[in-house]
Amino acid sequence: MKNTSSDDFLQRNSVPIMAWDFHYEFVNELKALTIDLEKLNEIASKFTWDKKKLNIQERIKEEVVVITDLELKIVFASSGIKKMTGFKEEEILGKTPKMFQGPATSKKDLKEIREAIKKRVSFVKTIENYRKNGKTYKCKIEATPVYNLKGELSHFMAFEKEDLSA
């Protein structure tokens, strides 16, 4: 004998598989964010940064965080770098942000960025960058020098996001 009431219940109350896919994706994003924050806390502690002043915890949710050493070699990139550029963090560590630039990147903008870095001042710039697949995208960069609690420059930090309005 067929139990139609339970079959009807399952049909009316079943959740499409896609809902689980979204949940899985969300959980993975939370895990990646947690790992990113742990790595950033390690770096901040090692180099004695004022973490509250940098406002990393709020911004990392919506932006990619890239940290370079004083030679501009990338020492950290948050997990969002893959979504924005196609590169995994391990593919860009030890390289400079020049790896994202190409013929369409404004030489004038790059000169202004170099001058800001040389003067150790913050800057905001939107430039044409390149993804791993060679396609360009507008990247809004808000960068700042990072000083330790003794007032010594230790790194440069950039908050980046794709500028869809440009």
N, C-alpha and C positions, 0 to 999 in steps of 0.2 A: 504494500500500500504506500502510495506516495504522500509525503508530508508537504502539502502545498503551502501551508502557512509559513514554514521555515524557508522554503524556496522563494516565496514572495518577499519575505523579509530581507533575504540576502540580495535579491535583485534591487529592492528599493534602497537599501542601505550600504551597498558596496561602494568602496572607494576606488576610483580608477588608479591603476598602477602609477600613473604620472604623479599623483600626490606624493607617493613614496619617493619618487625621483627627486622632486623638489625638496623634500625633507632631507634626503641624503646629501644633496648639493649644499643645502644650508648648513648641515652639521659639518661637512667638510670645510666650508668657508670659516666656520667658527673655530675649528681645529687649527686651520692655517693662521688665523688671526692670533690665536693663543700662542702658537709657536713663534710667530713674528714678534709679539710683545715680549716673550721670554728672551729671545735673542737680543732685542733692543735693550731690555733691562740689564742684560749681561754686559753689553757694550757700554751703556751709560754708567754702570757701576765701576767697570774697569777703568774708565777714563774720567770718573767723578764729574758727571754732568748734572746740571739741575734739571731733572726730568719734567718737573711741573712747568718750568719756563718754556720748554720745547713744545708742549701740548701734543705730544705724539699719540697718546692713547685715543684721543678723539679723532684726529685727522687720519690715522691709519685705516679707519673704517671705510673711508671714501676715497682715499688717495694712495698712491704708491709712494713708499718711503725709500729713498736711495741715500746711502751714506758712503762718502768717499774719505780716504785718508788725505793727508796734506799734499800728496803727489797726484791726487785726483783718481786714484785707483779705487774701484768699487769694493767696499768691504761688507756691505749689506744691501739687500734689496728685498722689500716685502713681497709676499706671495702674489700680490696683484700685478707684479711685473710681467708674469706669463700671460695674463689676460690682455694686458695693454700692448706688449711688444712681441709676444710669441716665444721669448727667451725664458728659460728657467734660471733661477738665481745662480745655480752652479755654473751656468754657461757665461755669466757676465762678471763673476767675482774675479778681482785682479785686473780687470780691464777698465778703461776709462769710458765716460759717457760719449766719447767721440764715436764709439761703435754704433750709436744710434743715428749718426749724422751722415749726410750724403750730399749729392749735387743740389738738391732743392732746399737745403738748410741755408738760411741767410748768413752770409759772411759778416754782415754788419751786426746782426744779433749775436753771433758767436764772439765777435770782437768786444761787444759790450759786456757779455758774460765773463770773458777773460779779464777785463778791466775790473769788474766787480769782485772777482775772486782775488785778484792781485791786491786790491784795496781792502779786502776782507770785509766787504759790506754785503748785506742781503740784496737780493734782486728778485723781480718777477718778470718772466719773459715767456712768450708763447712762440715756440719754434716748430719748424717742420722736421719731424724725426722719421726714422725708418723702422719698420717691423722686421722680424726675422725673415718673413716671406718677401721682403723688398718693397712692400707697399708703404706709402707715407701716411702720417697722421699728424695732427696738430697737438703738440704737447705743451700744456701750461706748466711751467716750472716756477715754484716758489722756493728759493734756496737761501740758506743762511750759514754763516760760519758758526761752529759750535766750540764753545770755550769750556774748559774745566773749571772747577770751583776756585782754582788759583788764578784764573783769568788768562790761562794759556790756550791758544788755539790748538785744537786737537783734530777736528774733522770738519767736513762740510756736509750739510744735510739738505736734501731736496724733497719737497712734497710735489708729486707730479700727478697729473690726470689728463686724460684726453679731452681736448677742448672741442666740443661738438658744435659750438656756436661760431667758431672761426672759419 
